[in-house]
Amino acid sequence: MKIVVLIKQTFDTEAVIALDGKGAIIDTGIKKIMNPYDEFAVEEAIRIKEAQGGEITLVSLGTDTAVDALKLALAMGCDKAILLNDAAFQGGDEYSAAQALAAAIRPLEYDLILAGWVAIDDNSGQTAVRVAEILNIPQVTMVTKLSLNNGTAAGEREIEGAVMTVEAPLPALITVQKGINEPRYPGMKGIMAAKKKEVKKVSAADLSLTSTAVGQGAAKTIVKERFLPPKRQSCTIIQAENPADAAGQLVRLLHEEAKVI
């Protein structure tokens, strides 16, 4: 079983984000991690490999710091890693990122592509499924249980009050959701082995891509402004001797101060 796993490096979930005067994110000193949903994809790939044999190739688009996330996945048990690291890839959107990732995956042998269903930094959930469309392979999203049998992938996903099962022929792309597994911590043996595993850095020229085909040159959307949410205002505590008085005060505040009624 040849498996490709898409990896993205994101800010730590507890990182305090700051912006410069131009709306750009100041990432100096901010801890970066593997996107948590991608950890589930990595773990699922390793479990499939342990059960059926095969090889796992990681593919990521990012800067030099993304090597840390890839090395973690290699330490967990993946075999190879490709990092799309080129200024030409930067400044784009989900469309241009998918174009680059698909170009890197296309020459590989693969039976299955796994990815987290969403990245916690932008919450778009678009890139992986766009890769599937570009590669012209089926996709199943937000899977919480995956079965592979006779060249078919069956993914279960939760819907309101029920569980939906979607089948697709391989090769296919599956995005996974929390609950599919519990990602492992890499042991010392895996960490030492990861040091010897190569992270192959690939440029746009290596993929025969021009600057207008990827990155900002190919983006379909433009970020005009970034801003932080306003600070939460202090709450008003209603004190009353009985519920009727409390309800009256609440109605008055909603009408006169909040102006919502």
Backbone as a ProteinNet text record, in pm:
[ID]
protein_1_A
[PRIMARY]
MKIVVLIKQTFDTEAVIALDGKGAIIDTGIKKIMNPYDEFAVEEAIRIKEAQGGEITLVSLGTDTAVDALKLALAMGCDKAILLNDAAFQGGDEYSAAQALAAAIRPLEYDLILAGWVAIDDNSGQTAVRVAEILNIPQVTMVTKLSLNNGTAAGEREIEGAVMTVEAPLPALITVQKGINEPRYPGMKGIMAAKKKEVKKVSAADLSLTSTAVGQGAAKTIVKERFLPPKRQSCTIIQAENPADAAGQLVRLLHEEAKVI
[TERTIARY]
85.3	0	88.9	76.1	150.8	60	101.6	18.3	90.7	19	68.9	-10.8	58.5	-8.3	27.8	-73.3	-51.6	-34.8	70.3	103.7	110.1	57.9	73.8	123.4	217.2	262.7	179.8	130.5	46.2	98.7	39.3	73.1	20.3	91	42.9	-95.5	-183.2	-319.7	-324.8	-220.3	-217.7	-131.4	-83.2	1.3	-79.3	-16.1	-77.7	-37.1	-135.1	-107.8	-105	-5.1	4.9	24.1	-16.8	-4.3	85.6	158.5	235.8	144.6	198.8	116.9	50.5	96.5	41.8	-54.5	-83.6	-176.5	-113.4	20.4	88.7	107.2	102.1	118.4	265.4	292.4	427.4	450	532.2	551.1	681.7	755.2	880.3	853.2	918.7	904.3	780.1	695.6	573.3	602.5	563.5	583.4	493.5	549.9	474.1	467.1	355.4	330.7	272.9	268	194	46	-24.7	-168.2	-229.3	-300.4	-351.2	-433.4	-513.4	-592.4	-504.8	-390.3	-296.7	-232.2	-221.6	-168.8	-256.1	-387.8	-477.3	-452.9	-425.2	-397.7	-268.2	-167	-38.8	-57.6	-127.5	-149.8	-226.7	-327.9	-407.4	-321	-234.8	-144.9	-51.9	0.5	92	19.5	-103.3	-180	-208.3	-237.6	-260.2	-131.7	-20.6	108.7	140.8	114.3	141.6	55.3	-67.1	-158.9	-136.8	-102.5	-96.8	40.4	134.4	263.2	254.7	368.8	368.6	465	439.1	529.6	448.3	494.3	424.1	513.5	464.6	536.7	461.1	529.7	472.1	495.9	396.8	411.6	360.1	442.4	404.1	449.1	376.5	415.4	442.5	563.9	596.2	738.4	784.7	920.3	1010.3	1132.3	1227.5	1175.4	1093.4	1045.7	953.4	894.2	804.3	876.7	1009.6	1087.9	1059.8	1038.2	1010.7	884.8	779.3	655.5	676	750.8	777.2	862.6	961.6	1046.7	966.1	867.5	781.4	704.6	649	575	667.3	788.7	886.5	921.1	932	962.4	847.5	724.5	608.5	606.9	669.1	673.8	660.1	652.2	645.6	784	789.8	914.3	990.1	919.6	986.9	909.6	975.8	909.7	954.5	858.3	884.8	833.5	918.6	880.2	887.8	775.3	770.6	812.6	937.7	997.7	1058.2	983.2	1026.8	945.9	1010.6	938.8	822.3	834.5	728.5	598.8	607.7	488.4	415.8	480.9	426.4	328.7	246	154.1	30.4	6.9	-107.2	-228.6	-319.5	-440.3	-456.6	-574.8	-597.6	-586.2	-631.8	-624.9	-480.2	-397.7	-259	-178.4	-209.4	-141.3	-173.8	-299.6	-341.5	-273.7	-256.7	-188.8	-46.5	23.8	162	168	81.1	81	47.2	-50.8	-88.3	25.6	98.2	211.3	320	338.1	438.1	392.1	260.4	207	193.2	163.8	130.1	233.8	363.7	459.4	481.3	424.2	443.7	349.4	388.7	297.9	217.7	85.7	4.7	-127.6	-171.2	-301.6	-401.7	-347.6	-432.4	-363.6	-442.1	-393.1	-474.9	-406.8	-473	-436.9	-529.8	-505.6	-603	-568.7	-664.4	-775.4	-894.5	-1008.1	-1000.7	-925.1	-913.9	-784.3	-730	-614.2	-663.8	-605.9	-659.7	-623.4	-534.5	-498.6	-597.6	-640.1	-734.4	-874.8	-887.2	-1018.2	-1094.9	-1025.2	-1096.5	-1139.7	-1058	-1092	-1099.7	-1024.7	-1034.5	-917.8	-798.1	-678.5	-676.6	-700.1	-691.2	-792.4	-915.8	-1017.8	-990.3	-928.3	-888.9	-780.1	-689.8	-586.7	-652.3	-753.9	-824.6	-887.5	-946.4	-1009.7	-906.3	-791.7	-686.3	-633.4	-617.7	-566	-674.6	-798.4	-912.3	-932.3	-930.1	-956.5	-1071.9	-1144.3	-1255.8	-1206.8	-1296.4	-1263.5	-1376.3	-1338.4	-1434.3	-1383.1	-1468.1	-1422.1	-1475.7	-1403.7	-1443.3	-1471.1	-1381.7	-1399.3	-1355.5	-1436.1	-1402.4	-1372.8	-1392.2	-1353.8	-1328.2	-1213.8	-1174.3	-1146.7	-1203.6	-1179.3	-1133.8	-1034.6	-982.5	-997	-1072.9	-1095.9	-1112.6	-1036	-1052.1	-1051.2	-955.1	-940.5	-1044.1	-1114.6	-1218.2	-1195.2	-1214.8	-1208.9	-1350.2	-1382.5	-1513.2	-1490.5	-1542.1	-1524.2	-1654.7	-1652.3	-1769.8	-1753.6	-1861.2	-1858.4	-1989.7	-1980.9	-2097.9	-2183.6	-2313.1	-2409.9	-2511	-2600.8	-2693.3	-2779.4	-2756.6	-2836.7	-2805.6	-2697.2	-2667.5	-2521	-2481.9	-2348.3	-2363	-2295.8	-2299.1	-2173.3	-2189	-2075.8	-2066.4	-1948.5	-1925.5	-1812.8	-1835	-1734.6	-1678.7	-1549.5	-1485.1	-1376.1	-1358	-1249.7	-1114.3	-1012.8	-877.3	-815.7	-727.2	-678.8	-784.5	-782.4	-877.3	-810.5	-870.6	-823	-924.5	-876.3	-960.5	-913.8	-1005.2	-970.2	-1032	-954.9	-995.6	-1029.4	-1112	-1164.4	-1118.5	-1123.7	-1094.6	-1186.5	-1130.5	-1207.3	-1171.5	-1101.7	-1064.4	-958.7	-874.2	-769.7	-711	-612.9	-538.5	-393	-343.7	-205.3	-103.7	-4.2	100.3	206.7	279.6	397.9	517.4	604.7	721.4	815.8	865.3	962.1	1102.5	1196.4	1335.8	1388.6	1349.6	1394.7	1347.2	1220.3	1166.1	1231.6	1259.7	1323.9	1463.9	1538	1673.1	1667.3	1569.1	1556.2	1519.5	1437.5	1394.1	1511.3	1615.3	1732.3	1803	1785.4	1852	1762.1	1636	1542.9	1546.9	1554.7	1570.3	1437.6	1443.9	1333.8	1375.8	1318	1356.2	1288.1	1368.7	1313.7	1299.4	1181.3	1147.6	1108.5	1157.4	1124.3	1019.9	969.1	872.9	937.1	1063.6	1133	1147.4	1167.5	1178.8	1050.8	938.2	808.7	764.1	855.2	826.1	707.9	700.8	593.7	649.6	578.7	619.3	559.4	606.6	557.3	411.3	360.8	219.7	128.4	187.3	107.7	84.4	162.5	151.8	166.6	149.1	170	76.7	122.7	40.7	0.9	86.6	57.5	-61.5	-95.7	-208.2	-328.5	-315	-422	-550.9	-662.3	-793.8	-854.8	-794.8	-844.7	-730.9	-767.4	-670.8	-713.8	-620.2	-647.7	-622.8	-728.6	-716	-680.2	-723.6	-700.4	-703.8	-618.8	-624.3	-639.2	-722.4	-737.9	-773.5	-739.6	-769.5	-910.2	-977.9	-1112.5	-1107.1	-1212.1	-1211.8	-1208.5	-1149.3	-1144.6	-1285.7	-1305.8	-1437	-1462.5	-1581.8	-1617.8	-1659.7	-1644.9	-1684	-1835.1	-1875.4	-2016.6	-2089.6	-2219.9	-2305.5	-2377.4	-2360.6	-2425.8	-2555.7	-2663.5	-2795.4	-2822.4	-2848.7	-2880.8	-3024.3	-3103.8	-3244.4	-3292.3	-3396.8	-3449	-3537	-3595.1	-3680.7	-3664.6	-3701.6	-3684.6	-3755.8	-3871.4	-3946.2	-3867.3	-3807.4	-3726.2	-3602.7	-3540.3	-3422.8	-3458.6	-3572.2	-3615.9	-3642.7	-3700.7	-3727.3	-3599.6	-3498.8	-3369.6	-3303	-3311.9	-3251.1	-3314.5	-3446.1	-3515	-3473.4	-3464.7	-3425.6	-3284.9	-3190.4	-3051.6	-3042.1	-3116.5	-3114.7	-3174.3	-3268.1	-3332.6	-3252.2	-3204.5	-3141.9	-2991.9	-2921.6	-2777	-2731.2	-2777.8	-2737.3	-2808.5	-2929.8	-3009.5	-3035.8	-3069.8	-3101	-3252.2	-3326.4	-3472.6	-3534
-119.8	0	124.8	204.1	329.6	442.7	510	612.9	747.1	851.5	988.9	1060.1	1132.9	1210.6	1357.6	1442.3	1586.2	1644.5	1721.3	1779	1931.1	1999.1	2144.2	2182.8	2275.2	2328.5	2452	2457.8	2568.3	2626.4	2736.8	2793	2702.4	2700	2628.4	2681.2	2592	2631.9	2732.1	2736.8	2829.6	2952.7	2966.3	3080.8	3210	3316.5	3449.1	3517.5	3543.9	3600.1	3752.5	3811.6	3957.2	3996	4117.1	4167.5	4289.2	4304.9	4427.2	4537.7	4652.5	4765	4746.2	4646.9	4624.3	4505.3	4446.2	4334.9	4198.3	4194.2	4065.1	4003.6	3871	3800.5	3800.5	3836.6	3833.6	3694.5	3614.9	3477.5	3456.7	3563	3552.1	3503.2	3395.1	3343	3260	3243.1	3164.5	3018.1	2930.5	2787.4	2738.8	2656.3	2599.6	2447.9	2390.4	2248.6	2187.7	2055.2	1989.3	2015.5	2049.6	2069.4	1948.4	1968.4	1855.3	1754.6	1799.7	1705.3	1622.1	1677.7	1600.3	1488.9	1507.2	1400.4	1275.7	1295.5	1180.2	1110.7	1189.7	1131.7	1051.4	1105	1034.4	902.7	908.7	787.8	683.2	726	630.4	566.1	643.7	589.3	484.4	513.4	418.8	290.2	301	180.8	95.3	160	85.4	15.8	86.7	28.4	-90	-77.5	-187.7	-309.4	-286.6	-397.4	-459.6	-375.3	-424.5	-413.1	-346.8	-320.3	-201.3	-158.3	-46.9	62.3	181.5	295.1	422.3	512.2	638.2	754.4	838.7	958.4	1081.2	1168.8	1294.1	1402.3	1487.4	1600.9	1725.3	1829.7	1953.9	2073.6	2182.2	2308.6	2406.9	2461.1	2553.1	2604.3	2660.5	2713.8	2614.9	2656.6	2567.6	2514.6	2593.6	2549.7	2428.5	2404.4	2290.4	2157.6	2160.9	2038.4	1976	2059.7	2007.6	1920.7	1965.9	1889	1759.2	1766.5	1647.1	1547.3	1595.9	1507.4	1437.4	1506.4	1443	1327	1348.8	1242.6	1127.2	1158.5	1053.8	973.8	1041.7	973.8	883.8	922.3	840.3	709.9	711.4	588.1	603.9	727.7	748.1	729.4	714.3	671.9	783.6	869.6	972.9	1102.8	1212.5	1343.1	1432	1506.3	1605	1739.5	1840.6	1975.7	2070.1	2126.4	2226.2	2359.5	2392.6	2507.3	2601.5	2704.7	2798.7	2927.3	3039.8	3167.1	3175.6	3104.1	3106.9	3045.5	2957.7	2893	2980.4	3083.4	3161.1	3269.2	3314.8	3424.3	3384.8	3254.5	3210.1	3179.1	3101	3060	2909.4	2858.5	2714.7	2660.5	2738	2694.3	2677.6	2779.2	2772.1	2670.1	2654	2552	2413.2	2391.3	2261.3	2231.8	2334.3	2315.2	2264.9	2324.7	2285.3	2145	2117.2	1986	1875.4	1901.4	1801.8	1775.1	1879.8	1863.2	1776.3	1788.3	1706.6	1562	1540.3	1406.1	1329.4	1399	1333.5	1229.7	1256.9	1155	1040.1	1047.3	943.2	826	710	595.7	605	601.4	609.2	535.7	472.1	407.6	488.6	569.3	642.1	771.4	880.1	1007.6	1040.2	1071.3	1106.4	1248.6	1316.4	1452.8	1482.1	1578.9	1628.5	1702.7	1700.2	1759.9	1912.2	1972.9	2118	2155	2271.1	2325.1	2427.6	2426.2	2510.2	2656.5	2690.7	2831.8	2908.2	2848.4	2920.1	2858.5	2733.4	2667.8	2662.7	2654.9	2655.2	2515	2414.8	2278.7	2258.4	2337.2	2331.3	2261.8	2278	2240.2	2093	2003.9	1860.3	1818.1	1864.7	1822.8	1882.9	1999.1	2056.6	1969.9	1916.4	1826.6	1706.5	1649.7	1534.9	1571.2	1688.7	1730.7	1746.6	1804.1	1824	1689.4	1594.4	1462.2	1372.3	1420.7	1347.2	1212.9	1214.9	1095.2	1124.8	1022.5	1045.2	1090.6	1148.9	1199.4	1169	1142.9	1126.1	1211.1	1296.5	1394	1365	1418.1	1414.8	1272.9	1181.2	1040	1012.1	934.9	894.7	744.6	672	531.2	496	430.9	400	250.7	190.9	50.1	40	-45.7	-67.3	-214.9	-242.8	-381.6	-391.7	-481.7	-513.2	-388.2	-301.2	-182.3	-75.1	-82.9	14.9	72.2	201.7	267.9	297.5	258.7	288.1	377.2	497.4	592.9	623.5	615.9	652.9	795.4	872.3	1006.8	1034.2	1113.2	1139.7	1248.4	1221.9	1323	1334.3	1427.4	1450.3	1327.3	1267	1153.8	1022.2	1014.6	890.5	889.9	779.2	765.6	733	806.9	785.6	710.1	609.8	537.4	569.4	614.1	649.6	562.4	497.1	411.8	478.6	454.1	509.6	413.4	398.3	312.4	379.5	297.8	349.9	367.5	464.4	559.7	665.5	707.3	807.2	894	1010	1099.7	1098.9	1080.9	1076.8	1184.3	1269.7	1361.8	1308.6	1314.4	1249.3	1351.9	1305.7	1389.4	1333.7	1414.8	1370	1254.2	1152.4	1035.1	911.8	930.2	816.1	731.5	793.7	721.3	811.1	760.7	839.2	841.4	956.3	960.6	920	845.8	798.6	904.3	887.9	969	892.5	956.8	884.6	843.3	720.8	673.2	715.1	686.5	724.5	658.3	530.8	461.4	534.1	577.7	649.1	784.6	852.9	984.5	972	871.3	850.5	811.7	727.9	685.6	803.2	896.1	1011.6	1101.2	1103.4	1186.7	1142.6	1015.6	962.1	966.4	1001.7	1006	1142.9	1143.4	1268.5	1341.4	1474.2	1561.1	1627.2	1582.9	1632.5	1766.8	1868.5	2001	2020.4	2066.3	2077.3	2221.1	2273.3	2408.5	2404.6	2522.2	2530.4	2484.6	2520.1	2479.2	2327.5	2262.6	2115.7	2049.9	2117.2	2064	2122.3	2196	2260.8	2355.6	2428.4	2524.6	2666.3	2754.9	2894.2	2969.8	3090.3	3171.5	3211.1	3203.6	3237.2	3116.8	2997.8	2876.5	2840	2899.3	2868.2	2997.2	2986.1	3100.8	3215.8	3335.4	3454.6	3475.7	3432.9	3452.3	3372.9	3263.4	3180.3	3191.7	3266.8	3274.4	3330.1	3273.9	3320.3	3418.3	3427.4	3518.5	3606.1	3719.1	3813.4	3849.7	3842.6	3886.2	4036.6	4112.2	4257.5	4310.9	4239.9	4291.9	4178.8	4187.8	4099.8	4185.7	4140.9	4216.5	4120.8	4160.2	4079.3	4109.3	4012.7	4038.8	4138.1	4218.4	4316.1	4244.5	4312	4254.2	4243.5	4136.6	4116.1	4220.6	4275.3	4372.6	4301.3	4370.8	4310.8	4287.4	4181	4146.5	4225	4232.2	4296.3	4188.1	4192.1	4093.8	4153.6	4083	4129.3	4074.2	4164.5	4124.3	4166.6	4069.8	4097.1	3999.2	4041.6	3957.1	3844.4	3861.6	3756.3	3751	3638.5	3621.5	3727.3	3775	3874.5	4004.4	4049	4170.8	4150.4	4031.7	4002.1	4004.5	3946.8	3945.4	4086.3	4172.3	4309.8	4386	4367.6	4433.8	4384.4	4253.1	4197	4255.7	4265.3	4321.5	4466.5	4542.5	4683.5	4696.9	4612.9	4620.6	4580.1	4478.1	4436.3	4543.9	4618.6	4722.8	4852.6	4897.4	5028.4	5026.4	4918.3	4915.8	4828.5	4704.3	4615.4	4649.4	4707.9	4748.2	4633.6	4518.3	4402.8	4374.9	4443.9	4431.4	4570.6
0	0	0	-103.6	-113.6	-65.5	40.2	102	100.3	63.1	71.9	180.6	267	371.5	354.1	346.5	336.5	477.3	494.4	625	613.9	713.4	720.9	859.3	862.6	991.3	1025.2	1147.9	1190.9	1321.3	1363.2	1493.4	1603.7	1714.8	1831.9	1869.2	1912.2	1946.1	2060.2	2142.6	2254.9	2227.8	2105.6	2071.6	2072.9	2117.3	2115.7	1985	1900.1	1768.2	1775.4	1710.5	1701.8	1556	1522.2	1385.9	1383.5	1271.7	1256.6	1204.2	1179.4	1136.7	1002.3	923.3	790.1	786.5	902	907.3	890.6	879.3	866.9	1005.2	1011.3	1137.9	1178.9	1300.8	1355.7	1414.1	1346.9	1393	1468.7	1493.1	1566.8	1708.5	1745.1	1880.2	1903.8	1802.1	1818.1	1786.3	1874.2	1853.7	1740.9	1653.8	1543.9	1560.1	1518.7	1537.2	1409.1	1405.1	1298	1320.3	1214	1225.8	1297.8	1408.9	1487.6	1407.9	1312.3	1233.8	1140.5	1100.7	1019.3	1100.4	1231.9	1317.3	1307.5	1300.5	1285.9	1151.7	1047.7	915.8	918.8	984.9	996.8	1071.5	1183.4	1263.3	1183.6	1109.7	1031.6	923.6	860.5	758.4	818.9	936.4	1002	1039.1	1085.8	1121.3	998.7	886.5	761.9	719.5	729.9	694.8	784.5	913.2	1006.2	976.6	928.6	901.3	764.2	665.6	528.2	463.7	531.7	470.8	377.3	328	233.7	270.3	218	235.1	246	333.7	357.3	317	227.8	185.6	232.6	300.8	347.6	244.3	224.3	132.4	203.6	205.8	273.5	192.2	206.5	145.3	258.8	262.5	371.3	361.9	470.4	477.2	552	581.1	647.1	780	850.4	981.3	971.4	854.6	837.5	848.8	841	857.9	994.3	1095.7	1230.1	1231.3	1165.7	1160.9	1083.2	974.7	895.4	972.7	1046	1125.6	1234.8	1291.2	1389.8	1327.8	1209.5	1141.5	1101.7	1062.6	1030.6	1156	1268.4	1393.7	1437.4	1400.5	1433.9	1355.5	1235	1157.3	1007.5	958.5	813.4	752.3	620	555.3	485	411.5	332.1	343.1	309.7	318.3	203.7	150.6	45.9	95.1	91.5	134.1	15.2	-22	-128	-66.5	-85.5	-17.1	-120.5	-152.7	-255.7	-236	-251.6	-239.1	-337.5	-449	-550.8	-499	-400	-345.6	-243.4	-193.8	-83.2	-132	-38	-66.5	-144.2	-158.5	-236.7	-151.7	-206.4	-135.6	-149	-115.4	-120	-262.8	-359.2	-498.6	-543.6	-520.8	-567.6	-487.7	-358.7	-278.2	-331.4	-365	-418.2	-551.9	-634	-761.9	-739.4	-643.4	-615.1	-556.1	-459.2	-394.6	-495.5	-579.8	-679.7	-777.5	-812.2	-903.8	-841.2	-709.1	-640	-625.3	-609.8	-589	-719.9	-828.2	-955.4	-999.9	-990.9	-1037.7	-939.1	-820	-719.6	-744.6	-695.4	-692.7	-563.7	-573.3	-451.8	-471.7	-364	-360.7	-279.9	-188.2	-94.9	-54.2	-46.3	6	130.2	239.3	364.3	403.5	469.3	517.8	630.7	714	810.9	738.3	794.7	721.5	717.4	809.7	812.5	882.3	849.3	920.5	1021.3	1141.5	1248.1	1232.1	1138.1	1123.1	1035.2	924.4	837.3	836.2	884.6	894.8	762.9	651.4	523.3	480.7	507.7	468.6	318.4	241.5	95.5	26.4	79.1	3.5	-35.6	60.7	31.1	-74.4	-62	-159.3	-296.7	-299.9	-428.4	-494.3	-412.4	-465.2	-532.6	-467.8	-525.8	-660.3	-667.6	-793.1	-904	-869.2	-969.8	-1019.2	-925.6	-960.8	-1020.8	-1019.7	-1075.7	-1005.8	-873.1	-794.2	-698.4	-655	-562	-425.9	-347.9	-215.3	-118	5.7	113.8	229.4	283.8	382.4	522.8	621.7	763.2	811.7	779.5	811.7	955.5	1027.1	1163.7	1173.7	1064.4	1058.9	913.9	888.2	751.1	736.9	632	600.8	455.8	431.5	297.3	262.1	157.8	117.2	-33.2	-94.5	-237.4	-325.2	-299.3	-383	-361.2	-247.3	-216.1	-76.9	-62.1	67.3	113.4	235.9	294.6	416	409.5	517.8	587.5	719.4	798.1	848.4	840.8	896.5	967.4	1070.8	1153.3	1089.7	1083.5	1044.2	1157.8	1150.2	1260.3	1288	1404.2	1446.7	1378.6	1299.9	1227.5	1184.6	1123	1066.2	918.1	834.2	689.8	646.7	562.3	505.5	356.8	314.5	174.4	121.6	8.9	-52.8	-177.7	-200	-318.6	-364	-495.8	-544.7	-523.2	-500.6	-487.5	-625.8	-644.3	-543.7	-510.3	-385.8	-338.5	-233.5	-208.7	-102.9	10	131.3	249.6	347	391.8	500.3	628.8	736.3	860.4	967.7	1060.1	1166.5	1301.7	1402.9	1538.2	1574.7	1638.9	1676	1595.6	1483.2	1400.6	1469.9	1551.8	1622.8	1731.3	1798.5	1898.2	1854	1803.6	1754.1	1861.1	1818.9	1909.1	1932.3	2041.9	2065.3	2010.9	1936.6	1883.8	1996	1989.6	2087.2	2049.1	2136.1	2110.8	1984.2	1961.2	1841.5	1716.1	1716.8	1602.3	1582.6	1693.1	1685.2	1625.5	1668.4	1615.4	1467.9	1432.3	1292.4	1202.3	1255.1	1176.1	1137.5	1219.7	1189.6	1062.2	1028.3	909.9	786.2	806.3	694	627.4	497.9	422.3	406.3	422.8	383.9	253.1	143.7	12.4	-14.3	-34.8	-62.2	-213.5	-252	-394	-424.9	-534.7	-578.2	-689	-724	-833.9	-964.7	-984.3	-1106.8	-1114.4	-1000	-998.8	-1048.7	-1028.6	-1071.6	-1205.3	-1268.8	-1398.1	-1386.8	-1274.3	-1249.9	-1255.5	-1321.7	-1327.1	-1208.7	-1185.8	-1074.1	-1090.7	-1213.3	-1235.7	-1216.2	-1198.1	-1182.1	-1036.6	-947.5	-804.7	-724.8	-593.8	-506.3	-534.8	-506.6	-524	-669.4	-761.3	-903	-952.5	-883.1	-926.1	-834.1	-725.7	-625.3	-684.4	-640.7	-683.6	-583.1	-466	-362.8	-312.1	-256.9	-201.7	-59.5	34.9	172.1	178.3	196.1	198.6	337	439.9	574.5	676.3	777	893	1017.2	1109.6	1232.9	1345.3	1465.2	1582.6	1631.8	1689.9	1742.2	1857.6	1875.2	1985.7	2120.2	2216.3	2350.1	2406.9	2479.8	2540.1	2648.2	2645.3	2746	2874	2982.9	3110.5	3112.4	3178.7	3180.6	3289.6	3276.1	3376	3455.8	3585.7	3672.3	3725.2	3698.6	3744.2	3884.1	3975.6	4112.9	4144.6	4184.4	4214.5	4320.5	4392.4	4499.4	4446.2	4328.2	4273.8	4121.8	4058.9	3914.1	3830.3	3876.8	3799.8	3786.6	3897.4	3893.2	3804.7	3815.6	3733.2	3584.9	3550.3	3411	3360.4	3446.9	3408	3380.9	3468	3447.2	3318.7	3292.1	3171.8	3046	3045.3	2928.7	2907.1	3017	3005.3	2948.6	2996	2947.1	2800.6	2761.8	2621.8	2530.7	2582.7	2502.7	2500.1	2616.1	2625.6	2599.4	2640.8	2627	2509.4	2508.3	2399.3	2268.9	2282.3	2167.5	2070.5	2128.6	2044.8	2042	2131	2125.5	2137.3
[MASK]
+++++++++++++++++++++++++++++++++++++++++++++++++++++++++++++++++++++++++++++++++++++++++++++++++++++++++++++++++++++++++++++++++++++++++++++++++++++++++++++++++++++++++++++++++++++++++++++++++++++++++++++++++++++++++++++++++++++++++++++++++++++++++++++++++++++

